[in-house]
């Protein structure tokens, strides 16, 4: 079984009334980790998997906007396959990685690149419904990150998810995205925040903020 065939069933397309993105299946209970800017202010979602053309309904579990992470949930009977997560400790500059997601709504798309750097921190600009965020330990990659890739999977050649693609760098002088410069949240952070939200997150109101702030996770709430 190839890396792509192992991982693609664990990456889903997420649709809201105002946009789309991607997500990675966190566990067998139907929890999916994605970016906070993908969920925006929505509380319900349509989720499509690579295995089915039929969309299933998902609901918001919780959001950590300062970390640009969120969890949504489908029914366990949706049959989604949990991803295998790795850690950025094993990520080295020059490693081959694949970005899997739904750029422009093209579900299950795959791009290839390398790990270009591991940054101490990367600033993410504010977007409608999502404040600015600082992403510690962000993985810089040359794999193409396009609109709709956000919240998907950055995968090592061993099939483990090592990051959650989040944004592409902007070339301000050219007024558009910088080619071959994208960033992903390390998988360790995504899993840590995601599991906390599963255990404790409760959506409160349209903004989707969690009901309590976890110790050591200052971006939540």
ChimeraX attribute file (.defattr): number of C-alpha atoms within 10 A of each C-alpha:
attribute: neighborCount
match mode: 1-to-1
recipient: residues
	/A:1	5
	/A:2	9
	/A:3	14
	/A:4	17
	/A:5	10
	/A:6	15
	/A:7	23
	/A:8	24
	/A:9	20
	/A:10	26
	/A:11	29
	/A:12	28
	/A:13	28
	/A:14	32
	/A:15	23
	/A:16	17
	/A:17	11
	/A:18	10
	/A:19	15
	/A:20	24
	/A:21	29
	/A:22	35
	/A:23	33
	/A:24	30
	/A:25	27
	/A:26	27
	/A:27	18
	/A:28	16
	/A:29	18
	/A:30	19
	/A:31	27
	/A:32	31
	/A:33	30
	/A:34	31
	/A:35	27
	/A:36	25
	/A:37	25
	/A:38	27
	/A:39	33
	/A:40	21
	/A:41	20
	/A:42	18
	/A:43	19
	/A:44	17
	/A:45	22
	/A:46	17
	/A:47	26
	/A:48	21
	/A:49	24
	/A:50	16
	/A:51	13
	/A:52	10
	/A:53	9
	/A:54	10
	/A:55	15
	/A:56	15
	/A:57	16
	/A:58	20
	/A:59	18
	/A:60	24
	/A:61	26
	/A:62	33
	/A:63	34
	/A:64	26
	/A:65	24
	/A:66	19
	/A:67	24
	/A:68	26
	/A:69	28
	/A:70	32
	/A:71	29
	/A:72	28
	/A:73	22
	/A:74	21
	/A:75	15
	/A:76	12
	/A:77	9
	/A:78	16
	/A:79	14
	/A:80	25
	/A:81	20
	/A:82	19
	/A:83	22
	/A:84	18
	/A:85	21
	/A:86	20
	/A:87	15
	/A:88	19
	/A:89	9
	/A:90	9
	/A:91	19
	/A:92	14
	/A:93	13
	/A:94	12
	/A:95	15
	/A:96	18
	/A:97	26
	/A:98	26
	/A:99	29
	/A:100	34
	/A:101	34
	/A:102	27
	/A:103	22
	/A:104	14
	/A:105	18
	/A:106	12
	/A:107	22
	/A:108	25
	/A:109	17
	/A:110	20
	/A:111	14
	/A:112	15
	/A:113	17
	/A:114	18
	/A:115	22
	/A:116	20
	/A:117	18
	/A:118	20
	/A:119	13
	/A:120	10
	/A:121	12
	/A:122	19
	/A:123	11
	/A:124	19
	/A:125	11
	/A:126	11
	/A:127	10
	/A:128	8
	/A:129	14
	/A:130	19
	/A:131	15
	/A:132	15
	/A:133	16
	/A:134	15
	/A:135	22
	/A:136	16
	/A:137	18
	/A:138	26
	/A:139	30
	/A:140	25
	/A:141	29
	/A:142	22
	/A:143	26
	/A:144	21
	/A:145	30
	/A:146	18
	/A:147	17
	/A:148	25
	/A:149	33
	/A:150	31
	/A:151	37
	/A:152	34
	/A:153	35
	/A:154	34
	/A:155	26
	/A:156	22
	/A:157	13
	/A:158	12
	/A:159	21
	/A:160	20
	/A:161	28
	/A:162	27
	/A:163	31
	/A:164	33
	/A:165	35
	/A:166	32
	/A:167	21
	/A:168	26
	/A:169	17
	/A:170	14
	/A:171	12
	/A:172	9
	/A:173	7
	/A:174	8
	/A:175	8
	/A:176	11
	/A:177	16
	/A:178	14
	/A:179	14
	/A:180	17
	/A:181	18
	/A:182	24
	/A:183	32
	/A:184	27
	/A:185	28
	/A:186	26
	/A:187	24
	/A:188	18
	/A:189	21
	/A:190	25
	/A:191	18
	/A:192	11
	/A:193	26
	/A:194	26
	/A:195	17
	/A:196	17
	/A:197	28
	/A:198	21
	/A:199	11
	/A:200	16
	/A:201	27
	/A:202	17
	/A:203	20
	/A:204	17
	/A:205	12
	/A:206	10
	/A:207	17
	/A:208	24
	/A:209	22
	/A:210	22
	/A:211	17
	/A:212	14
	/A:213	17
	/A:214	17
	/A:215	7
	/A:216	8
	/A:217	15
	/A:218	12
	/A:219	17
	/A:220	24
	/A:221	20
